[in-house]
Amino acid sequence: MSKLNERRKQISEMTEGEAQKEIQELRKKLFNLRFQQQRGEVKDNRVFAQTKKDIARLLHRLTLLEGEK
């Protein structure tokens, strides 16, 4: 199984609280990455896209959980 599929599976099994905590952590990571980019410390710009996609996946998971209520 690819890393992406593993990550999707991991997200699909999260509870609402876990997903919200993960979103908060990823947003902090993105914030810090922007500072590192300004200082020229980011070597792999794909990290931005990957982090944003993870946030989107988690937000989608929260939407699905809301629909189940």
C-alpha positions as CSV (number, residue, x, y, z in Angstrom):
1,M,0.0,0.0,0.0
2,S,1.3,3.4,-0.9
3,K,2.0,6.2,1.7
4,L,-1.0,8.1,0.3
5,N,-3.4,5.2,0.7
6,E,-2.1,4.6,4.2
7,R,-2.6,8.3,5.1
8,R,-6.2,8.2,3.7
9,K,-7.0,5.1,5.7
10,Q,-5.5,6.7,8.8
11,I,-7.7,9.8,8.3
12,S,-10.8,7.8,7.6
13,E,-10.5,6.0,10.9
14,M,-10.1,9.2,13.0
15,T,-12.7,10.5,15.4
16,E,-13.9,14.1,15.3
17,G,-11.5,15.1,18.2
18,E,-8.5,13.4,16.6
19,A,-9.2,15.1,13.3
20,Q,-9.6,18.5,14.8
21,K,-6.3,18.1,16.8
22,E,-4.5,17.0,13.6
23,I,-5.8,20.0,11.6
24,Q,-4.6,22.3,14.3
25,E,-1.1,20.7,14.2
26,L,-1.0,20.8,10.4
27,R,-1.9,24.5,10.3
28,K,0.9,25.2,12.8
29,K,3.3,23.2,10.5
30,L,2.2,25.2,7.5
31,F,2.6,28.5,9.4
32,N,6.2,27.5,10.4
33,L,6.9,26.3,6.8
34,R,6.1,29.7,5.5
35,F,8.6,31.3,7.8
36,Q,11.3,28.7,6.9
37,Q,10.6,29.4,3.2
38,Q,11.1,33.1,3.7
39,R,14.5,32.4,5.3
40,G,15.3,30.0,2.4
41,E,15.4,26.9,4.6
42,V,12.7,24.9,2.7
43,K,14.4,22.4,0.3
44,D,11.2,20.6,-0.8
45,N,8.3,22.8,-1.8
46,R,6.0,19.7,-2.2
47,V,5.6,19.8,1.6
48,F,3.3,22.8,1.2
49,A,0.9,21.0,-1.2
50,Q,1.0,17.7,0.9
51,T,0.2,19.6,4.1
52,K,-2.7,21.5,2.5
53,K,-4.1,18.3,1.0
54,D,-4.0,16.6,4.4
55,I,-5.8,19.5,5.9
56,A,-8.4,19.3,3.2
57,R,-8.8,15.5,3.8
58,L,-9.3,16.1,7.5
59,L,-11.9,18.8,6.9
60,H,-13.7,16.5,4.6
61,R,-13.6,13.8,7.3
62,L,-15.1,16.2,9.8
63,T,-17.9,17.0,7.3
64,L,-18.6,13.3,6.9
65,L,-18.7,12.9,10.7
66,E,-21.1,15.8,11.0
67,G,-23.4,14.2,8.5
68,E,-23.6,11.0,10.6
69,K,-25.0,12.9,13.6
